[in-house]
Amino acid sequence: MKHSLVTLKPKEHHRVIGGHQWIFSNEIQSIEGEAATGDIVTVLRNDGMPLGKGFYNPHSLIAVRLITRREESIDFNFFKSRIESALQHRLHMFPGSKTFRVVNGESDYLPGLIVDRYGPVVVVQIVSAGMERIKMLIYDVLESVVKPSAIFEKNETHLRELEHLPLETQVARGTLPNPPLHITMYDLTYAIDIIQGQKTGWFLDQRMNHFMIRSYASDLDVLDCYCYDGGFALNAAAGGARLVTAVDSSQSAIQRAQENARLNKLDDRIEFICSDAEKALTGFAGKSKLFDLIILDPPSFTRSKKNVGPALQAYRAIHDNAFKILKPGGYLVTACCSYHISEDALFHTVTHAAHRNQKALQLLERRGASYDHPVSPYMPETLYLKLFVFRAT
């Protein structure tokens, strides 16, 4: 099959040669052939040297997502090999587990494809027009390699709108089990909602950070803000916390977290509060209620570079309030899931807030996403999750 040819402007190939997989629309000089949305095109340097093949989308700022740099067929066996390789890594890192991210998009060299496994169910999120066009082939491969009982499409992310793709959720293959769906990570069981829950149903990228909190929580009074379904709160309680106060603005998330606490017989040590986290922090400060360990894991405060300023102001506010209610010698665990907020920006936001509140900090850990969420060293966009652990004196 002959592909349309996309030729780059002079000097626009350096980033691609360096390993980046995206080609932006303003980097293209010409297109030879009638390339349509989702087509596979061949990308050329300005001097005609081939750079690889990728998915084309004339409606997106990311005009081409490279999928291979070799001269090879993009077919069932191609995707089978890629997905088998990705799965092998997860099974090695989480032996015996049936819950993990199987495919992490560009970091697994499958641009625009997210695949999460929750026991017998696979949840798929597609954020590129090229993957959308061949999704039935992808499902054939998943049935062959992962062998799920059901494949569920959860395509509600705003990233699809950037690709001019509709937002939709549906069962693509098989039959979903009766809700809730139960998963196990480490020694805890969670009832999750893949249909109504956030992301694909759970924050799998935080799984190792959830477990990490046990190392700090023993005999402490813990505040978990933005607790969602209880990942940090349950692990803090399992780690021996005296009392965990877990806050989230979503009533449905609080209800699921309460059920998860009951499932694991931890409900006697977790108090759940349905409230805006910022208001809760301010309220605790007004009551002089102090905590030994505070966890801040807010949703992304910005989806674009233009809103970084207001987002940093929001981070400043929650950290100011957190330091007001953190006991001397206490621990602060703070996370940011927005690529647009750099690790340095988050770090300085926290340290400046500590200075304003006359706190001296020790940095204990800087962490990222779980092993099943690899980062491409050639694409800074894939390094989105940042987490710091501080001790304040």
Helices and strands as residue ranges (DSSP letters): E 4-8, H 14-17, E 22-24, G 25-27, E 28-32, E 40-44, E 50-56, E 62-68, H 76-93, E 99-104, G 105-108, E 113-118, E 121-126, H 129-133, H 135-145, E 150-155, H 159-162, E 168-174, E 181-185, E 188-192, G 204-206, H 207-212, H 214-217, E 221-225, H 231-238, E 243-248, H 251-263, G 267-269, E 270-274, H 277-286, E 291-296, G 305-307, H 308-324, E 326-336, H 343-356, E 361-367, G 380-382, E 386-392
